[in-house]
Amino acid sequence: MDQIENGWFSERSQLWPGQAMSLQVQKVLYHEKSEYQDILILNTKSHGRTLVLDGIIQCTEYDEFSYQEAITFFPLCAHSCPMDVLIVGGGDGGVAREVAKHPLVKHITQVEIDGSVIEASKKYLPFMAVGFDSPKLDLHVCDGFEFMQNHTNSYDVIITDSSDPIGPAVNLFTESYFALLKRALKPNGIICSQAGTIWNNLRHVRSTTLSCRKHFANVRYAYASVPTYPTGQIGFIIATDNVSNDLQDPKQLFDVESLDLKYYNADVHKSAFVLPTFAKRAFI
């Protein structure tokens, strides 16, 4: 709450020093310090309802679809038949909403550590929390790290929709986490994890990528445009042990209108893996 001054919320973080994203606030809808993090939901003048965790914007009504669709359809469409999907995190319900749209997905398991985020999203962010209503979904309120320690060879795709590497999400960026992901995947399975932006977190992105490469033979970085995230972009690590799978090539082509997609399409998928020269050098 101390980040709201004169009617404006400003996102300031040690993860991106020297810059801030500001939104004009019309009303504070919800505020709670849960067991794990500070939860704040705002109604903003230009971006609608906004979820903030530990002072960092997670999603806004204005542009959340670009993030949710990218982190979902990049890995799902890189897999030939993604029937069983695990979501780690995603307490706002947005990723579950998108995964449920995919016609080949039969069953979704989701593990979210903070039940307070789920309940607040159901009440104040129904446009995303609708994902929790899918009959495909089996929701568990527990630690994703611990959950995967008890699951082997279970999922075609695992999507880690985490907050930034502070607070309860720290463990989801470690080498040991990628080891658990690999063990929980079926043969030729694919993972996708939120991985930060190359513009102000390049060292972190590179470190996370190297940790992933210790366990997966085929690792790529892709990104999407999200105006309210720092630098207007967010990246994802997408990986598999199937070296013959060109992750940049979507395996299913479908009518985006029929699935109510606003951001993702086959061309966006292909171009998301095209990196500027400085980033390509960092990943060598």
C-alpha positions as a printed Julia matrix, in Angstrom:
284×3 Matrix{Float64}:
   0.0     0.0     0.0
   2.94    2.34    0.51
   3.47    2.24   -3.28
   0.28    4.26   -3.78
   0.93    8.01   -3.67
  -1.37   10.8    -4.83
  -3.71    8.32   -6.44
  -1.01    6.49   -8.42
   0.42    3.01   -7.86
   4.1     2.76   -8.82
   5.79   -0.6    -9.23
   9.31   -0.36   -7.86
  11.53   -3.38   -7.34
  15.13   -4.29   -6.68
  14.83   -6.56   -9.73
  14.69   -3.51  -12.03
  16.34   -0.59  -10.23
  16.02    2.91  -11.58
  12.64    2.51  -13.25
   8.96    2.26  -12.31
   5.63    1.46  -13.93
   2.78    3.67  -12.69
  -0.99    3.23  -12.96
  -3.65    5.69  -11.81
  -5.8     4.04   -9.13
  -9.54    4.5    -8.94
 -10.12    2.16   -6.02
  -8.33   -0.4    -3.85
 -10.54   -3.47   -4.18
  -8.64   -5.89   -1.94
  -5.56   -6.0     0.26
  -4.25   -8.88    2.36
  -0.95  -10.12    3.68
  -1.31  -13.86    3.27
   0.97  -16.5     4.74
   3.18  -16.17    1.68
   2.93  -12.69    0.17
   1.27   -9.3     0.03
  -1.84   -9.42   -2.21
  -3.25   -6.22   -3.67
  -6.05   -5.85   -6.24
  -6.68   -2.42   -7.73
  -9.2    -0.91  -10.08
  -7.13    1.36  -12.33
  -8.25    4.12  -14.65
  -6.67    2.89  -17.91
  -5.9    -0.8   -17.32
  -8.91   -2.09  -15.4
  -8.49   -4.51  -12.55
  -4.89   -5.23  -11.61
  -3.32   -7.94   -9.46
  -0.18   -6.98   -7.52
   1.88   -9.47   -5.49
   4.64   -8.24   -3.19
   4.5    -4.88   -4.91
   4.91   -6.28   -8.45
   2.21   -6.16  -11.12
   1.2    -9.69  -12.11
  -1.56   -8.93  -14.57
  -3.97   -6.22  -15.66
  -7.37   -6.57  -17.28
  -6.03   -4.56  -20.23
  -3.24   -6.89  -21.39
  -3.28  -10.12  -19.34
  -4.36  -12.18  -22.35
  -1.0   -11.76  -24.1
   0.91  -13.32  -21.21
  -1.64  -16.07  -20.52
  -1.89  -17.13  -24.16
   1.86  -17.06  -24.78
   2.91  -19.11  -21.74
   0.13  -21.58  -22.58
   0.1   -22.0   -26.34
   3.86  -21.81  -26.97
   4.42  -25.18  -25.21
   1.03  -26.74  -26.01
   1.37  -26.1   -29.72
   5.0   -27.25  -29.75
   3.79  -30.67  -28.52
   2.17  -33.12  -30.94
  -0.53  -34.27  -28.5
  -0.69  -32.45  -25.13
  -3.38  -34.4   -23.29
  -2.16  -34.18  -19.67
  -1.02  -30.76  -18.45
   0.34  -29.57  -15.11
   0.2   -25.89  -14.11
   2.46  -24.8   -11.26
   1.33  -21.46   -9.85
  -1.2   -19.48  -11.84
  -3.35  -18.56   -8.85
  -5.33  -15.98  -10.82
  -6.75  -18.72  -13.07
  -5.66  -17.18  -16.37
  -3.42  -20.0   -17.52
  -6.03  -22.61  -16.6
  -8.53  -20.62  -18.69
  -6.24  -20.83  -21.72
  -5.11  -24.45  -21.28
  -8.75  -25.55  -21.07
  -9.36  -24.05  -24.53
  -6.91  -26.39  -26.26
  -8.95  -29.13  -27.97
  -6.38  -31.89  -27.37
  -6.03  -31.3   -23.63
  -8.02  -33.85  -21.64
  -6.89  -33.26  -18.05
  -5.35  -30.3   -16.23
  -3.69  -30.5   -12.81
  -2.91  -27.23  -11.08
  -0.92  -26.63   -7.91
  -0.9   -23.17   -6.31
   0.73  -22.53   -2.96
  -1.36  -19.52   -1.91
  -5.08  -20.22   -1.56
  -5.67  -16.55   -0.74
  -4.7   -15.55   -4.29
  -7.19  -18.07   -5.68
 -10.05  -16.83   -3.53
  -9.31  -13.15   -4.16
  -9.11  -13.8    -7.92
 -12.45  -15.62   -7.91
 -14.08  -12.59   -6.27
 -12.34   -9.69   -7.99
 -10.79  -11.11  -11.2
 -13.53  -13.36  -12.6
 -12.4   -12.82  -16.2
  -9.32  -14.91  -15.35
 -10.62  -17.03  -12.47
 -13.17  -18.54  -14.84
 -10.36  -20.99  -15.58
 -11.03  -22.67  -12.23
 -14.5   -23.65  -13.45
 -13.23  -25.95  -16.21
 -14.34  -29.59  -15.82
 -10.86  -30.55  -17.07
  -9.22  -29.0   -13.99
  -8.08  -30.69  -10.78
  -6.88  -27.93   -8.4
  -4.53  -28.49   -5.45
  -3.55  -25.8    -2.93
  -0.04  -26.91   -2.03
   3.65  -26.36   -2.77
   4.44  -27.17   -6.41
   8.01  -28.15   -5.55
   6.81  -30.74   -3.06
   3.98  -31.88   -5.33
   6.33  -32.85   -8.15
   8.58  -34.81   -5.83
   5.73  -37.33   -5.73
   5.01  -37.47   -9.47
   7.01  -39.22  -12.17
   6.34  -39.66  -15.89
   2.91  -38.03  -15.52
   2.53  -34.99  -17.81
   2.88  -34.08  -21.47
   3.35  -30.39  -20.71
   4.24  -28.56  -17.48
   3.67  -24.8   -17.34
   5.24  -22.86  -14.48
   3.32  -19.61  -14.11
   5.32  -18.11  -11.28
   5.8   -14.61   -9.96
   9.29  -13.11  -10.06
  12.2   -14.81   -8.23
  11.47  -13.37   -4.8
   9.27  -14.69   -2.0
   7.5   -18.03   -2.53
   8.6   -18.3    -6.19
  12.37  -18.42   -5.57
  12.57  -22.22   -5.72
  10.9   -22.3    -9.14
  14.01  -20.91  -10.86
  16.59  -23.36   -9.47
  18.45  -26.25  -11.08
  16.82  -28.69   -8.66
  13.39  -27.51   -9.83
  14.23  -28.28  -13.45
  15.34  -31.76  -12.33
  11.89  -32.3   -10.8
  10.23  -31.02  -13.97
  12.13  -33.51  -16.09
  11.22  -36.41  -13.83
   7.54  -35.45  -13.86
   7.34  -35.33  -17.67
   6.31  -38.14  -19.97
   8.72  -39.01  -22.82
   8.98  -36.12  -25.31
   7.24  -33.84  -22.8
   7.71  -30.07  -22.82
   8.12  -27.52  -20.04
   7.51  -23.78  -20.16
   8.55  -21.46  -17.33
   8.25  -17.72  -16.87
  11.84  -16.51  -17.2
  12.02  -12.73  -17.05
  13.05  -10.22  -19.7
  16.33   -9.93  -21.59
  16.25   -6.14  -21.29
  16.83   -5.79  -17.57
  17.28   -9.36  -16.31
  19.64  -10.82  -18.91
  22.01  -12.24  -16.3
  19.09  -13.95  -14.53
  17.64  -15.23  -17.83
  21.01  -16.67  -18.83
  21.54  -18.27  -15.42
  18.08  -19.86  -15.5
  18.65  -21.1   -19.04
  21.98  -22.71  -18.07
  20.31  -24.42  -15.11
  17.65  -25.79  -17.45
  20.25  -27.05  -19.95
  21.77  -29.25  -17.26
  18.61  -31.38  -17.41
  17.13  -30.84  -20.89
  18.8   -31.39  -24.26
  16.65  -28.93  -26.23
  16.2   -25.51  -24.57
  14.87  -22.33  -26.18
  13.91  -18.84  -25.02
  10.84  -17.06  -26.41
   9.15  -13.83  -25.48
   5.83  -12.0   -25.66
   4.78   -8.35  -25.54
   3.01   -7.32  -22.33
   2.87   -3.51  -22.03
   2.51   -3.37  -18.22
   5.52   -5.61  -17.51
   8.99   -4.06  -17.08
  10.36   -3.16  -20.55
   7.05   -4.27  -22.1
   8.19   -7.86  -22.57
   8.26  -11.15  -20.71
  10.21  -14.26  -21.63
   9.77  -18.0   -21.27
  12.13  -20.95  -21.16
  10.7   -23.79  -23.24
  12.49  -27.13  -23.09
  12.27  -30.81  -23.96
  14.58  -33.8   -24.19
  13.36  -34.47  -27.73
  16.17  -32.95  -29.8
  14.26  -33.53  -33.05
  11.38  -31.3   -31.91
  11.7   -27.84  -33.42
  10.0   -25.91  -30.62
   9.67  -22.89  -32.9
   7.35  -24.85  -35.2
   3.71  -25.11  -34.05
   2.42  -28.67  -34.41
  -1.27  -27.75  -34.47
  -2.88  -25.09  -36.63
  -6.38  -24.05  -35.66
  -8.82  -21.2   -36.02
  -7.82  -18.66  -33.38
 -11.29  -17.13  -33.52
 -12.92  -20.4   -32.5
 -10.72  -20.55  -29.39
 -11.23  -16.86  -28.56
  -7.51  -16.07  -28.82
  -6.43  -12.43  -28.94
  -2.63  -12.72  -29.01
  -1.47  -16.15  -30.11
  -1.31  -17.36  -33.7
   1.14  -19.48  -35.7
   3.14  -16.47  -36.91
   3.47  -15.07  -33.39
   4.66  -18.51  -32.24
   7.41  -18.67  -34.86
   8.59  -15.1   -34.38
   8.66  -15.32  -30.55
  11.87  -17.36  -30.72
  13.73  -14.83  -32.9
  16.15  -13.0   -30.6
  18.24   -9.85  -31.05
  21.97  -10.37  -31.44
  22.97   -9.39  -27.88
  20.56  -11.97  -26.45
  21.67  -14.72  -28.84
  25.26  -14.14  -27.74
  24.27  -14.41  -24.08
  22.72  -17.84  -24.6
  25.72  -19.39  -26.36
